[in-house]
Structures are given as structure tokens and as C-alpha cells.
Amino acid sequence: MATVAELMEANLLRVFNERDDERRAKAIAETYAPDVEFADPEGTVTGRESLNAKAKGLLDQSPGFAFTPAGPVLVNHDLGHLAWALGPDGGPPVVRGIDVALVEDGLIKKLYTMLLPA
């Protein structure tokens, strides 16, 4: 069973950074509960398929961009926090944010993304 820290890293790097549809779908199945809830400033989606569509949409809108961790994963029992940056490969970030996840039974059950002010 993955740790909270491993799940947070997988969320950022193996899901929201993965442009290959098959690898991303596999990572989603290994990282999130079937009824995962994902909320960001644009709204809330429920379920693995909806989360996959959200990740794909973000990646399609930002060709040549990559997510990178902006610090260590912080863990408090079943809650994880990871700051991140998004920008062109090798360039400065254009967006910064944080992800906060609630883990239940070894999978992310709820995921919240907040954007940081520029």
C-alpha cells in the first residue's frame, strides 16, 4: 500500500504530468478511490474518469509545460499537502499552487487544488 507521500507525488507526476493516456489511466487506478472527488477553482468532478478528463484537459491546454514539486510532501495522518509549480520545461513557472488530499484505505479519496497568487 502506498504512503500518503507516495500518493501525493503520484498525483502530481504520474497523473497530472502524464501525457500518455494509458500510463495516466493506470496511475489513476493505482492512486485514487473509484469515487474520488477533485475540486479546483473551476469546480468539482467525481470519479476516476472525470478526474482523468480533467488532467487531460489541463495537459492539452499547456503543451510543453510540466508540473514540478515546489517543496516536500507534508503529511499529517491521512492528509497530504504538496506545493507545485507549472511552467515550460526549463523555464520559470507561470502558475503555482498546492494540492491537499485526504487518503482513505490507501487511495486518495478527496483532492483539493488551490492556486497561489502571482
N, C-alpha and C positions, 0 to 999 in steps of 0.2 A: 504494500500500500504506500502510495506517495505521501510525502510530508506536505504540510501547508506551504512551505517554502518552495518545494519542487513544483507544486501545482501552480503557484503564482508565476514562477519562471516559465512553465509550460504555457500558461495563459498568454503571456506576452510574446514569447519567442516561437513556440511551436504552433500557436493558433493565429494570433493577430499579426504575426510576422511571416506566416507561411503562405506563399503564393500558389503552391501546388495543391489543387483541390483534394486529391486523395490523401496526401500526408496530413493536410489540415483536418479532414474528416476523421481520420484515425486518431489524431491528437485530441480532438473534441470528445470522442467517445471515451478516451482514457482520462480526461481532465474534469469533465462536468457531469453533474447529475442529469438524467434524462429530462427533467422538468426545470432545468436551470433558469433562473431569472437574471437578465442582464439589463442594467439601467445606466444610461448616459444622458447628457443634456438634451439629446434628441428624443428620448422616450425610453420605453421598456419593451423588451421582447422576451418571450418564454419558449424554452425548449432548445434542444441542440441544433435542429435545422434552422431555426430563426437566428440563433447565435452565429451559425456558420454563414448565413446570408449577410448578417451584419459585418462580420470580419471580411468577407469577400468584397462587400461594397466599399469598406474603408480602404482596402488594398487597391481596388480598381480606381479609386479617386486619387491615389497617391503613388503613381508609378515612380520607381527609383527611390522611394523613401523607405526607411526602416525604423522600427521601434528598437530602442535600446534602454536597458535599465539605467536609472539615474540615482542609484544607491542600492543598498542591500534590502532584501526582503525583511520586513518586520513581522513578527508572529506573536500573537497573544492567544494561546489555547487554540481555538478553531477559527481564528480571524487572521487574515493575512493582509499586508499592505505593501505595495510596491510602486515607487515613483518611476516615471518613464519619460522619454523624450522621443519625438518623431521628427525626422528630417531626412534630407537627401544623404545617401551614403557618403561619408567623409565630410559632410558639411554641417553647419550649425543647425540645431533643431528649430522647427517652425511652430511646434506645439509641444507643450509639456503637460503632464497630468499625473494622476495617481489612480491606481486600482485598489479597491478594497474588496476582499472576498470572504464569504462565510463558507466554511468547509463542513460537510456533514457526510459521515460514512466514507471518508477518503476521497470525496469528489467535491468540486465547487458547486454549491447549491445556489448561492446568490453572489452576483458580481456587480459592483458599482464603479463606474469610471467618472472621475471628476477632472475637468480641465483647470489648469492653473492660469492665473492672469499673466499676460505677457510682460 
